[in-house]
Amino acid sequence: MTTRTIAVVSAGLSDPSSTRLLADRLAAATVEALRARGEDATVEVVELRGHARDLADNLTSGFANEPLQAAIDTVVGADGLIAVTPVFSASYSGLFKTFFDVLDKESLTGKPVLLGATAGTPRHSLVVEHAMRPLLAYLRAVVAPTGVFAATEDWAGGGVDRSLAGRIDRAAGELAGLVTGRPAATRPADPFADPTTSFEELLKGR
Amino acid sequence: MQFGIFTVGDVTPDPTTGRAPTEAERVKSLITIALKAEEVGLDVFAQGQHHNPPFVVSSPTTTLGYIAAKTEKLVLSTSTTLITTTDPVKIAEDFATLQHVADGRVDLMMGRGNTGPVYPWFGKDIRDGIPLAVENYQLLRRLWREDVVNWEGQFRTPLQGFTSTPRPLDGVPPFVWHGSIRSPQIAEQAAYYGDGFFHNHIFWPPEHTERMVEFYRRRFEHYGHGSADQAIVGLGGQVFMRKNSQDAVREFRPYFDHAPVYGGGPSLEEFTSQTPLTVGSPEQVIERTLGFRDYVGDYQRQLFLIDHAGLPLKTVLEQLDILGEEVVPVLRREFAALKPAHVPDAPTHASLVAAAGGGHASTVHAADDVTGRTVETVARA
């Protein structure tokens, strides 16, 4: 049985946060969906709150410190990514965006990604489509067609309502399909490998 | 091994007084610092090149020429010479002239410059940084090595029958280092020519330096210039010292907190643990610096940044005293004891002349339009 790694990036700030709650539901459903396809999966969660200062430091210093680099390596090296943010001022939170700002812009190319967002009101429901999806499109990730948005009322009444559960399962199935359709994750090209273009080639005509 | 200092020539207000030196004071302070470097027994003074405020180092050979006249032994270098936006013809002329003025005590470090707005001021585009560095440096080499150059490239007006004057001292061009923080292409360029590679080794974790130097060494060997451990490596480093390390930390903290490149991010403590920045006692600086060898191997040149972020001249001169009296003599002894015999020293004008089989008069005379003799025939005669 192939074992896949699914990285989860959650930008929730409280503990427990509804963002993390949604992230966990998406992760569990994805593991289920992969099992149904005959593949095992391990889940590695990156809580961005714990890297809030690391990320701010990265903005000014230009490099990731060790804990942040470990989180980046987890995400970049995973077979699939689940990214969930709370909605702040009609978009993803600054913390969420900062994590994607400090990634090498090539590092998520072709990565299967499932998007989720949470908010206090359903009127933010298009944030997944209008804010998150363009960000991941810029990074050339392969984003599952279904994004999952959950407002306060989706969690109300002591349980998840049927439509949220249905959206989670559909989205997880899509992510599992994207992951199993691909070879296991490969590391980005090593910039310090011997060059493929000779220096004489670069000098040609100069 | 060579020890020295490098400066970026910034005019930064002293955060403890709010006062910035005038440009006149800063230009003069660079000279004072360089003369002090020689006085305390350092080997190298390297000066940056910038064309925008808050810097005063747009014309490096003017300052270096004056320092040359006032010193006896100091090697004058750059940190860096902008190979992207400076006309290679001007670099060839300026530094060959400086060689004559300084009796050969000259080398250069090439850098691309990472300030985007500067490029268009010189008709260039930062996105062409690497191709500019490749083309311009290849032309610079030819201008120093060939008496008459016919050349055409992508970025500069073609040259027909051009002779860069004066010719290099003794017919031997200055040694060149290539500086880059994270572009393997530049390490490759240094390796291709068998030139030196310098990593500025400040602001970033040492793993970046380690990977770049390892790559340069491997490629230096690939191109047949010697074994990997014979490649010519230089490192930067930033230090601030007082007898007691707590005093050093207390005195340096406001400069760190307000430095444009440091402030607002990781704390001084985080920066000193994550990067080679060392703020403490001379003993701590010695120990840290000796540790650089653990990840880059035996290397040839260590330059320290000491006049940055608004530190007053008086403080900088005190730092030079500590470097010269307490730090560098120990480092010199310790590094020399560790270095195997087959690892070379950094090339100097004397060693390059010897390697060339002696100097030769290199003057090129003008073409004579009466007899029809050309520069080529005169050079051959």
Interface residues (C-beta under 8 A of the other chain):
Chain A: A56 D57 L59 T60 S61 G62 F63 N65 E66 P191 F192 D194 P195 F199 L202 L203 G205 R206
Chain B: P131 V134 E135 Q138 L139 G153 Q154 P184 Q185 E188 Q189 Y192 F203 W204 P205 H208 R211 M212 E214 F215 R218 R219 H222 Y262 G263 G264 G265 P266 E270 F271 Q274
